[in-house]
Amino acid sequence: MRTVRFGIIGCGMMGREFASAAARWMHLPQMTVRPEIVAICNRTLAAPKIDWFKEHVSTLEQVTSDYRELLGNPDVEAVYVAVPHHLHEEFYLEALESGKHLMGEKPFGIDRSANDAILAGIERHPDCFVRCASQFIFFPAVQKIGAMLEADAFGRIIEVNAGFLHCSDLNPDKRINWKRVLEFNGAYGCLGDLGPHACTVPLRAGWVPLNVRAVLSNIVPERLDDQGRRVSCETWDNATLLCDMKAPNSGEVFPFTLKTQRIAPGQKNNWYIEILGTQASARFSLNEANALDVLEYEPGGEQTWGRINMGHEVAYRSITSEIFQFGVPDAILQMWAAFLYELEHGDVPSSFARCVTPAESVLWHRLFTAALQSHADGSTISVT
Ligand SMILES: NC(=O)c1ccc[n+]([C@@H]2O[C@H](COP(=O)([O-])OP(=O)(O)OC[C@H]3O[C@@H](n4cnc5c(N)ncnc54)[C@H](O)[C@@H]3O)[C@@H](O)[C@H]2O)c1
């Protein structure tokens, strides 16, 4: 078993999820490569955040608040960088300069120019393996949708609807955090935060947004800060996009809606995708994460939605029984399996078993940049 020694930069929510996934590697009996976390970096080294890592990650050798110190560690082969969006460009580029393989976080640059700079850095360092974190494509039901797409099972695509809905900011008394501050989260607001996840399946399918009409809302324009002061909350809470989407193989164009909402009453963490086609349709929502609804249509026949109860039918085999239900931490484990498998073997078992690529991030940056302009102008903008 090959071991890849990792450093984590940014020990927040996602850094902890990676540490937990690495600790559950025994779930993956066919992997010939595994991660070992040897270094962590966080802006502050205060308890309890850092103590949690020290307590649970027995392989830890370096703890620092200076990311350059971690990148200078020759024992670190790969890094997971999970920091606020304004730091992506600088941290990702320096990680590449130091020759580390990189799992970056979305949106992979706070804006399009940061994304351009990161992509240029990747070109300068072809020996570094680089992917972007996004786990929802690894849900068994989504893997099945991927297999249907690869088999061209949908026929002509009629319409696709994708989105990611949260109610996390419905409470106007919730304190502001970096994700609600323009400087740290960026002008995309909820689009940069939630939109990349919603784009994963459409972009992996090879569909290309041609244009966009976007309506963006700032529903709670002020919030309390840590000191209880009322400060402005400038980021977009909700976004609804309507696009002409092109399927390059057939040249057909169909409507695509993308919704990312921080203020969606009744929702918690609902990533969804619905694909309607002339021969088959499918829909999946994290609200019923172990169900996949499929309608297969024969001309003149009945239109019957059927429900498949999904279990643990995963891209990277798990010791967990196939009949056991699957959850977000399982998807994160599968995502890391995909990263390490591709790093080791240079390819993945199927196209939907691959982590998001830097090239896919370019497409969502084009879309979100056009969406900002569409909202500002009240018009439809070409995605170029
Ligand atoms: N894949 C997902 O489902 C998912 C979910 C949430 C967030 N994210 C992404 O992960 C990234 C981090 O988000 P999060 O929710 O983990 O945020 P977080 O606030 O929980 O954690 C970010 C961490 O980065 C640290 N940090 C800030 N500045 C730093 C610096 N200069 N040097 C070192 N560390 C620094 C902070 O102290 C904090 O611990 C973002 O890009 C976000 O979009 C992804």
The ligand as an SDF file (V2000), in Angstrom:
LIG
                    3D

 44 48  0  0  0  0  0  0  0  0999 V2000
  -17.0370   20.5280   -0.1500 N   0  0  0  0  0  0  0  0  0  0  0  0
  -17.9550   21.0490    0.6670 C   0  0  0  0  0  0  0  0  0  0  0  0
  -19.0370   20.4910    0.8810 O   0  0  0  0  0  0  0  0  0  0  0  0
  -17.6830   22.3190    1.3730 C   0  0  0  0  0  0  0  0  0  0  0  0
  -18.4660   22.6970    2.4750 C   0  0  0  0  0  0  0  0  0  0  0  0
  -18.1490   23.8820    3.1290 C   0  0  0  0  0  0  0  0  0  0  0  0
  -17.1010   24.6540    2.7020 C   0  0  0  0  0  0  0  0  0  0  0  0
  -16.3730   24.2730    1.6150 N   0  0  0  0  0  0  0  0  0  0  0  0
  -15.2420   25.0920    1.1210 C   0  0  0  0  0  0  0  0  0  0  0  0
  -14.1270   24.8280    1.9700 O   0  0  0  0  0  0  0  0  0  0  0  0
  -13.3480   26.0220    2.1240 C   0  0  0  0  0  0  0  0  0  0  0  0
  -13.2580   26.3130    3.6220 C   0  0  0  0  0  0  0  0  0  0  0  0
  -14.5740   26.3850    4.1280 O   0  0  0  0  0  0  0  0  0  0  0  0
  -14.9320   25.8450    5.5810 P   0  0  0  0  0  0  0  0  0  0  0  0
  -16.4090   25.7570    5.6480 O   0  0  0  0  0  0  0  0  0  0  0  0
  -14.0850   24.6810    5.9480 O   0  0  0  0  0  0  0  0  0  0  0  0
  -14.4950   27.1430    6.4070 O   0  0  0  0  0  0  0  0  0  0  0  0
  -14.1300   27.2530    7.9230 P   0  0  0  0  0  0  0  0  0  0  0  0
  -14.2770   28.7070    8.2770 O   0  0  0  0  0  0  0  0  0  0  0  0
  -14.8420   26.2280    8.7340 O   0  0  0  0  0  0  0  0  0  0  0  0
  -12.5820   26.8800    7.9030 O   0  0  0  0  0  0  0  0  0  0  0  0
  -11.6150   27.6460    7.2660 C   0  0  0  0  0  0  0  0  0  0  0  0
  -10.3370   27.5270    8.0870 C   0  0  0  0  0  0  0  0  0  0  0  0
   -9.2980   28.2230    7.4170 O   0  0  0  0  0  0  0  0  0  0  0  0
   -8.5020   28.8370    8.4110 C   0  0  0  0  0  0  0  0  0  0  0  0
   -7.7410   29.9410    7.8670 N   0  0  0  0  0  0  0  0  0  0  0  0
   -8.2030   31.1720    7.5350 C   0  0  0  0  0  0  0  0  0  0  0  0
   -7.1690   31.9270    7.1010 N   0  0  0  0  0  0  0  0  0  0  0  0
   -6.0650   31.1440    7.1580 C   0  0  0  0  0  0  0  0  0  0  0  0
   -4.6880   31.3650    6.8710 C   0  0  0  0  0  0  0  0  0  0  0  0
   -4.2390   32.5530    6.4410 N   0  0  0  0  0  0  0  0  0  0  0  0
   -3.8180   30.3360    7.0620 N   0  0  0  0  0  0  0  0  0  0  0  0
   -4.2600   29.1320    7.5090 C   0  0  0  0  0  0  0  0  0  0  0  0
   -5.5530   28.8950    7.8130 N   0  0  0  0  0  0  0  0  0  0  0  0
   -6.4370   29.8720    7.6350 C   0  0  0  0  0  0  0  0  0  0  0  0
   -9.5130   29.3000    9.4660 C   0  0  0  0  0  0  0  0  0  0  0  0
   -8.8910   29.5470   10.7110 O   0  0  0  0  0  0  0  0  0  0  0  0
  -10.4820   28.1220    9.4850 C   0  0  0  0  0  0  0  0  0  0  0  0
  -10.1230   27.1590   10.4590 O   0  0  0  0  0  0  0  0  0  0  0  0
  -14.0580   27.0820    1.2980 C   0  0  0  0  0  0  0  0  0  0  0  0
  -13.4670   27.1510    0.0270 O   0  0  0  0  0  0  0  0  0  0  0  0
  -15.4830   26.5800    1.1740 C   0  0  0  0  0  0  0  0  0  0  0  0
  -16.1460   27.0270   -0.0020 O   0  0  0  0  0  0  0  0  0  0  0  0
  -16.6350   23.1080    0.9680 C   0  0  0  0  0  0  0  0  0  0  0  0
  1  2  1  0
  2  3  2  0
  2  4  1  0
  4  5  1  0
  4 44  2  0
  5  6  2  0
  6  7  1  0
  7  8  2  0
  8  9  1  0
  8 44  1  0
  9 10  1  0
  9 42  1  0
 10 11  1  0
 11 12  1  0
 11 40  1  0
 12 13  1  0
 13 14  1  0
 14 15  2  0
 14 16  1  0
 14 17  1  0
 17 18  1  0
 18 19  2  0
 18 20  1  0
 18 21  1  0
 21 22  1  0
 22 23  1  0
 23 24  1  0
 23 38  1  0
 24 25  1  0
 25 26  1  0
 25 36  1  0
 26 27  1  0
 26 35  1  0
 27 28  2  0
 28 29  1  0
 29 30  1  0
 29 35  2  0
 30 31  1  0
 30 32  2  0
 32 33  1  0
 33 34  2  0
 34 35  1  0
 36 37  1  0
 36 38  1  0
 38 39  1  0
 40 41  1  0
 40 42  1  0
 42 43  1  0
M  CHG  2   8   1  16  -1
M  END
$$$$
